[in-house]
């Protein structure tokens, strides 16, 4: 298993190798994080009656993508990371 802070060689979208220090450096994580922030901002405009059902579900599910990527990184699931990045 990789240690915290260990650099890993990963292929970027162009197929070139680069060093990645954490899950936050992955393009897919950055895209998921941006999407989660956009969903959060947009959900603020939802009707009040949707605040505790649809809004909450959307926010939790968008956050879980980032959380799952971080967990996969910590657990050294390289196949998943290579497939996603």
C-alpha positions, 0 to 999 in steps of 0.5 A: 500500500502506498504511504501518505504523501508518496508520489505516484506515476499516472498517465494524464489525459494526453497519455503522458506520465506525470507525478501525482502526490494526492487524489486532489491532483487527479483531473477527475477529482478536480472535475468532481469537486467543481461539479459538487460546488456547482450543484451546491450553488444551484441547489440554493435556488431550489424551492423551500419545499425541496430543501430536505429531500431533493436538495439534500440528496443531490448535495450528498451524492455529489459529495460522495463522488469526491469522497469515494475517489479520496478513499480509493486513493488511500486504499491504493486502488490503482486500477480504479484511479487509472481508469478514472484519470 
